[in-house]
């Protein structure tokens, strides 16, 4: 098995100097100092777990003798999906937004878990199910837009409408290019179905600070004004540098009912 990469574990992040450590754990809050005075940043801190909560959440993503994390199966239709026996979260987004890379980063403390990541956009053609012990399941959905599977809409709409154990959908948006037309279509679908969801900005290591700020504020405004089912706080992540990954692990553990009380720091 591969060794976990640097900064995959919270213990490694805590060895960093304070400013950099805060930027890895809470990348959205790191942007606050560059905003114009008087800008409302309340929604930057709605989910701000304590260090103890972050540590507890990490344990769910670390496999052990009594806690197996496994790829379960793939499905192209709901009839082939595994039984809905655990709380579940799913990740959707454009074909080249970095879904599989993010899931690999989330599971990086369990290198034996095989999450296929391709350099070719649209590699994920099926719904891929992962079981995290007896606690929750995670689903990597096919990408929409460029190179989407022919039956994408039928597959994904059926899943979103029928999967009664689905606790939260994570809608991934490219942090460099921001919301695209296909993302707006996905938002409309989630809103129509009444599915609770969260927006996650990926690839933040590739965006300049100015561009990232611009996209964050624009998307934050969109969420505030145009959505009802979206969690008001954005999550920023870099699968390469592990920024935001520890916070996202904690949020997944929380929404699946495995961290019912998340103390604010």
Backbone torsions as a table, in degrees:
resi	resn	phi	psi	omega
1	UNK	NA	148.4	177.2
2	UNK	-69.8	155.5	173.2
3	UNK	-82.8	146.7	176.9
4	UNK	-60.4	139.8	-179.8
5	UNK	-70.3	163.6	176.5
6	UNK	-56.3	141.8	177.7
7	UNK	72.9	3.5	176.5
8	UNK	-68.1	-31.5	179.4
9	UNK	-98.6	142.9	-179.8
10	UNK	-61.2	-34.1	179.9
11	UNK	-59.8	-34.1	178.1
12	UNK	-72.0	-38.3	179.6
13	UNK	-64.3	-38.0	-176.3
14	UNK	-68.8	-13.2	176.9
15	UNK	-83.5	-11.2	179.8
16	UNK	-73.0	160.9	175.3
17	UNK	-66.3	154.9	-165.0
18	UNK	-54.1	-45.9	-176.0
19	UNK	-64.4	-44.7	179.9
20	UNK	-68.5	-37.4	179.1
21	UNK	-60.1	-46.1	179.8
22	UNK	-62.0	-36.7	179.6
23	UNK	-67.5	-31.4	178.4
24	UNK	-75.8	-43.0	-176.0
25	UNK	-77.9	-43.2	-177.5
26	UNK	-125.7	69.8	-175.1
27	UNK	-61.8	-30.1	179.5
28	UNK	-66.8	-41.7	-179.1
29	UNK	-68.5	-26.1	178.6
30	UNK	-63.2	-26.7	-179.2
31	UNK	-76.4	-16.0	-173.5
32	UNK	-55.2	-40.7	-174.3
33	UNK	-64.8	-17.1	-177.3
34	UNK	-97.5	1.4	-180.0
35	UNK	-84.2	157.0	177.8
36	UNK	-65.1	143.9	178.1
37	UNK	-54.5	138.0	178.9
38	UNK	90.9	-7.0	177.9
39	UNK	-65.6	133.2	-179.1
40	UNK	-73.7	115.7	-179.2
41	UNK	-113.4	15.5	-178.7
42	UNK	-57.3	-39.0	-177.0
43	UNK	-75.9	-4.4	175.3
44	UNK	-78.3	-16.6	-169.3
45	UNK	-127.3	22.4	-178.4
46	UNK	-66.7	-37.8	176.6
47	UNK	-114.4	100.5	-176.9
48	UNK	-133.7	77.3	-174.7
49	UNK	-69.9	157.7	176.6
50	UNK	-74.7	168.1	177.2
51	UNK	-61.1	-38.1	178.8
52	UNK	-62.6	-40.6	179.3
53	UNK	-66.7	-40.4	177.4
54	UNK	-61.9	-40.1	179.0
55	UNK	-66.2	-43.2	179.8
56	UNK	-63.6	-41.7	-179.3
57	UNK	-62.0	-38.2	-177.8
58	UNK	-59.8	-32.8	-177.9
59	UNK	-62.0	-30.6	179.0
60	UNK	-65.9	-28.7	-175.9
61	UNK	-95.0	7.0	-179.5
62	UNK	-114.6	111.0	-176.9
63	UNK	-72.0	153.6	178.1
64	UNK	-153.6	-174.3	-176.2
65	UNK	-60.2	-38.2	-178.9
66	UNK	-105.2	13.6	-177.8
67	UNK	-146.1	92.2	-177.5
68	UNK	-92.4	136.4	172.9
69	UNK	-113.5	117.5	-171.6
70	UNK	-132.9	143.9	162.5
71	UNK	-71.5	127.8	-174.9
72	UNK	-95.4	-58.0	-176.5
73	UNK	-170.4	171.9	173.9
74	UNK	-120.1	152.9	-178.6
75	UNK	-145.2	144.8	174.6
76	UNK	-107.6	-8.4	174.1
77	UNK	-149.6	160.5	-172.7
78	UNK	-61.9	-27.6	178.4
79	UNK	-64.2	-20.2	-179.5
80	UNK	-98.9	-3.8	-177.6
81	UNK	-73.2	147.5	177.3
82	UNK	-64.4	158.5	-179.0
83	UNK	-57.0	142.7	-178.2
84	UNK	-81.3	66.2	-171.7
85	UNK	-92.8	-14.1	-177.0
86	UNK	-124.8	156.4	170.1
87	UNK	-56.3	142.2	-170.6
88	UNK	-134.8	146.2	170.6
89	UNK	-125.9	151.3	177.0
90	UNK	-130.8	154.8	-179.0
91	UNK	-118.8	122.3	177.5
92	UNK	-127.3	162.7	179.3
93	UNK	165.2	177.5	179.2
94	UNK	-61.3	159.3	-171.8
95	UNK	-58.8	-29.9	-177.1
96	UNK	-115.7	29.2	-174.5
97	UNK	-84.7	-15.8	177.2
98	UNK	99.8	32.3	179.9
99	UNK	-61.8	-53.6	-176.7
100	UNK	-64.7	-35.4	177.4
101	UNK	-63.8	-39.6	179.3
102	UNK	-67.9	-42.3	179.2
103	UNK	-64.3	-38.0	175.4
104	UNK	-62.4	-40.9	178.5
105	UNK	-64.5	-41.3	177.7
106	UNK	-60.5	-38.2	-178.6
107	UNK	-94.4	14.9	-172.2
108	UNK	-65.2	-19.6	177.4
109	UNK	-81.5	-3.1	175.8
110	UNK	-127.0	73.4	-170.9
111	UNK	-62.0	-15.5	179.4
112	UNK	-74.9	-14.7	178.4
113	UNK	-74.1	121.8	-175.0
114	UNK	-90.6	106.1	173.9
115	UNK	-113.8	110.6	-175.6
116	UNK	-75.0	126.7	178.5
117	UNK	-122.1	124.1	-177.8
118	UNK	-111.5	149.3	173.3
119	UNK	-75.9	-12.2	-178.9
120	UNK	-93.5	120.0	177.7
121	UNK	-56.9	143.6	177.4
122	UNK	82.7	20.4	-178.1
123	UNK	-65.8	-37.7	-178.4
124	UNK	-77.1	111.6	-178.3
125	UNK	-107.8	-8.3	-177.5
126	UNK	-129.2	170.2	170.5
127	UNK	-82.5	119.8	-178.6
128	UNK	-105.6	123.1	-174.4
129	UNK	-104.0	132.7	176.9
130	UNK	-122.6	137.3	179.4
131	UNK	-107.8	127.7	-179.3
132	UNK	-106.8	87.2	-178.1
133	UNK	55.1	-137.8	178.8
134	UNK	-99.8	16.6	-168.9
135	UNK	-103.1	-48.0	-179.6
136	UNK	-162.6	169.8	176.8
137	UNK	-122.2	153.7	-178.8
138	UNK	-132.0	136.4	-175.2
139	UNK	-122.6	126.4	174.4
140	UNK	-93.8	111.0	-175.6
141	UNK	-90.7	156.2	175.3
142	UNK	-61.5	149.8	179.1
143	UNK	-77.6	150.1	175.4
144	UNK	-102.3	168.9	-178.0
145	UNK	85.6	-130.9	-176.0
146	UNK	-58.5	126.5	177.4
147	UNK	60.3	27.7	176.2
148	UNK	-67.9	148.0	176.1
149	UNK	-59.1	150.7	-175.0
150	UNK	-59.5	-36.6	-177.1
151	UNK	-100.8	28.3	-176.2
152	UNK	-54.8	-53.8	-174.6
153	UNK	-59.0	-44.7	-178.8
154	UNK	-62.8	-43.8	-178.4
155	UNK	-65.1	-51.8	-173.0
156	UNK	-73.3	-41.8	179.5
157	UNK	-62.0	-41.8	178.9
158	UNK	-62.5	-42.1	179.5
159	UNK	-62.1	-50.7	-175.8
160	UNK	-62.5	-35.6	-176.6
161	UNK	-83.4	-28.7	-172.4
162	UNK	-103.2	-18.0	-172.5
163	UNK	-82.7	89.4	-172.2
164	UNK	-69.5	-15.5	179.1
165	UNK	-91.7	4.4	180.0
166	UNK	-72.8	118.5	-176.7
167	UNK	-95.6	-32.6	-178.7
168	UNK	-160.4	140.4	173.5
169	UNK	-106.4	132.5	178.3
170	UNK	-103.3	112.1	-179.0
171	UNK	-95.0	112.2	-176.2
172	UNK	-90.0	132.0	179.8
173	UNK	-125.5	136.4	-179.5
174	UNK	-66.5	120.6	-177.7
175	UNK	-68.1	-15.9	179.8
176	UNK	-85.9	-43.8	-174.8
177	UNK	-100.2	-13.1	178.4
178	UNK	73.5	-165.3	-177.9
179	UNK	-66.7	129.8	177.1
180	UNK	-110.0	171.3	-178.2
181	UNK	-56.7	-41.4	-179.4
182	UNK	-67.1	-31.0	176.4
183	UNK	-66.1	-39.7	177.8
184	UNK	-61.4	-37.9	177.8
185	UNK	-64.0	-41.3	178.4
186	UNK	-64.4	-41.0	178.1
187	UNK	-61.4	-45.0	179.9
188	UNK	-59.5	-39.4	179.5
189	UNK	-65.2	-47.1	-179.6
190	UNK	-63.9	-40.2	178.7
191	UNK	-65.7	-42.7	-179.4
192	UNK	-61.7	-40.3	-177.6
193	UNK	-82.7	-8.2	-178.7
194	UNK	69.3	34.3	-178.0
195	UNK	-90.2	124.1	175.4
196	UNK	-68.3	132.3	-175.8
197	UNK	-143.4	170.0	-177.8
198	UNK	-134.6	142.4	174.0
199	UNK	-97.7	131.3	179.8
200	UNK	-120.9	122.3	176.9
201	UNK	-90.2	119.4	-177.0
202	UNK	-97.5	170.3	172.9
203	UNK	58.2	35.3	-176.2
204	UNK	-67.6	-17.9	177.0
205	UNK	-70.4	-17.4	-178.6
206	UNK	-92.2	-9.8	-176.3
207	UNK	-101.1	138.7	173.3
208	UNK	-66.0	160.6	-178.6
209	UNK	-59.6	-42.4	-179.2
210	UNK	-62.8	-43.6	-179.7
211	UNK	-67.1	-41.6	179.9
212	UNK	-63.3	-43.9	177.6
213	UNK	-59.6	-45.2	179.9
214	UNK	-58.8	-47.1	-178.9
215	UNK	-68.4	-38.7	179.0
216	UNK	-61.7	-48.8	-177.8
217	UNK	-65.8	-38.5	179.7
218	UNK	-65.9	-43.9	-178.9
219	UNK	-71.3	-39.0	177.6
220	UNK	-58.8	-43.1	178.3
221	UNK	-63.6	-42.3	178.6
222	UNK	-60.9	-46.2	-180.0
223	UNK	-60.8	-44.7	-178.2
224	UNK	-63.3	-40.1	-170.8
225	UNK	-96.3	-28.0	-169.1
226	UNK	-115.5	-3.9	-176.0
227	UNK	-124.1	156.7	175.4
228	UNK	-121.4	-33.5	-175.3
229	UNK	-93.3	-1.9	-175.9
230	UNK	-88.8	133.8	174.5
231	UNK	-61.8	132.8	-170.7
232	UNK	-66.0	-20.2	-179.7
233	UNK	-93.0	132.1	173.0
234	UNK	-80.7	153.0	173.4
235	UNK	-116.2	128.5	180.0
236	UNK	-105.8	134.2	-178.4
237	UNK	-139.8	150.9	166.2
238	UNK	-129.2	113.8	179.1
239	UNK	-68.6	-21.3	-179.2
240	UNK	-81.5	-44.0	-175.4
241	UNK	-102.5	-1.8	178.8
242	UNK	66.6	15.3	173.0
243	UNK	-63.4	130.2	176.9
244	UNK	77.6	-9.9	-176.6
245	UNK	-68.4	-41.1	-179.1
246	UNK	-65.6	-39.7	177.8
247	UNK	-66.1	-40.6	-179.5
248	UNK	-67.3	-38.4	174.6
249	UNK	-56.8	-43.6	-178.3
250	UNK	-65.3	-40.0	-179.9
251	UNK	-67.4	-39.5	177.1
252	UNK	-61.9	-46.2	178.7
253	UNK	-60.9	-37.5	-178.7
254	UNK	-68.6	-50.0	-175.1
255	UNK	-71.4	-19.1	176.3
256	UNK	-88.8	6.1	175.2
257	UNK	84.1	11.2	-177.2
258	UNK	-95.5	-10.2	171.0
259	UNK	-132.0	73.1	-173.3
260	UNK	-61.3	-32.7	176.8
261	UNK	-117.4	117.6	178.7
262	UNK	-113.4	105.0	-177.1
263	UNK	-71.7	140.0	173.9
264	UNK	-76.2	147.6	-179.9
265	UNK	-83.4	NA	NA
